[in-house]
Amino acid sequence: MNSSEPILLSRDVEATIVPAGDPVTLKAGESAQLTQELGGTYTVIVNGNMFRIENRDGDAIGRTVESSTIRSATGAPMSEDELETEIWNQLKTCYDPEIPVNIVDLGLIYDCAIHPIESSEGKRIDVKMTLTAPGCGMGPMIQQDVQNKLMCIEDVDEANVELVWDPQWNQGMMTEAAQLQLGLM
């Protein structure tokens, strides 16, 4: 999504500078241009700089903040297949704020494993992921986004997200759909 209409920030809002990853506070009344609205986060340009705003602060740019808990339709714990499907659905809602393709289709998820937790009915999810570039300042934020999205699944009690660099990511790891979307095919 790319909006040419300026949006006035309705209140002070915490944001992250893209691509450096440094936290800042954008001030109420500043004019922002929304450049990306994917996966519940927002990328805006304010005074020529790019920033990421989290879902919980979407009201500052006139967006509705949505509940994030994912439950099974029956209320019972999810089956392994249902849980795995929901995990991948959640991973597909995570985006690099500069790239309009989810991290799964970008090929950034190398491994995802579900483990029972002995002391509860909950599950632990272990994810190994990478980034498009090792020095990406947004890496910790994307990593935290993955963990937060997994923890929104009611049956998940723990989510560990490890950044790995082997193998090194390359464009060939992207799905064909992602390559087409980015004009690489």
Helices and strands as residue ranges (DSSP letters): E 6-8, E 13-18, E 23-26, E 31-38, E 41-46, E 49-53, G 55-61, H 80-91, E 109-116, E 123-129, H 139-151, E 156-163, G 171-173, H 176-181
